[in-house]
């Protein structure tokens, strides 16, 4: 097919007076195995072949016998490789047909390092959300998200999916790595309910910008440490300036 295409592109240079082609043209390779049809429709030219068609240095890609661009899958968005001669793809940046998706399960988006971030800080100053699952086994501080300097936490939301069943109280602590109850210490996980910004103990000087990178944490504090079930989700609404 490479030889066939070469002959196709060479023929016009051999025509007296550089005469143009009119209508459609069909070509057959010397071994008779491949065909190429060149046709026009409106102002568009079509190459139709039973084999691959190569254009050497198309878009400055490839060399010698021809080149091609890598193609991603499943909505992956391309970006150029370091050499500048091809596209590369990953599962962290996709378009699902309706919206742009940032998947940070195994990578980092600038300023955010926690896996469960569902909206990144790509848009500065916009209200954003981080989400984490809370289980009855999360009895030590667990980081929801690491926020950078100049971030502001505005609200927390907690959704109880499965009631926590400690024989005493079932409270959720919300805070930072240096103070586990910075924001709250008695969000009740013993009731099945969704409550937004409930019992969040913002002092009069809140909200304020963070002065350094800060881990936002949660901790399940069952009174008697005998819970055998429980699942909830905590949401943080924050802004990065």
HUNORCOR-V92201 format. One record per run of one state. SS is the DSSP state (alpha for helix, beta for strand, coil for the rest). FROM is the first residue (numbers start at 0). LEN is the number of residues. If there is no record, write none. Layout:
# HUNORCOR-V92201
{{SS | FROM | LEN} {SS | FROM | LEN}}
This chain:
# HUNORCOR-V92201
{{coil | 0 | 1} {alpha | 1 | 13} {coil | 14 | 1} {alpha | 15 | 3} {coil | 18 | 6} {beta | 24 | 4} {coil | 28 | 6} {beta | 34 | 7} {coil | 41 | 2} {beta | 43 | 6} {coil | 49 | 8} {beta | 57 | 1} {coil | 58 | 2} {beta | 60 | 1} {coil | 61 | 1} {beta | 62 | 1} {coil | 63 | 2} {beta | 65 | 1} {coil | 66 | 9} {beta | 75 | 1} {coil | 76 | 2} {beta | 78 | 2} {coil | 80 | 6} {beta | 86 | 2} {coil | 88 | 4} {beta | 92 | 3} {coil | 95 | 4} {beta | 99 | 3} {coil | 102 | 6} {beta | 108 | 1} {coil | 109 | 2} {beta | 111 | 1} {coil | 112 | 4} {beta | 116 | 1} {coil | 117 | 10} {beta | 127 | 8} {coil | 135 | 6} {beta | 141 | 6} {coil | 147 | 3} {beta | 150 | 12} {coil | 162 | 7} {beta | 169 | 7} {coil | 176 | 2} {beta | 178 | 10} {coil | 188 | 5} {beta | 193 | 3} {coil | 196 | 17} {beta | 213 | 9} {coil | 222 | 8} {beta | 230 | 10} {coil | 240 | 1}}
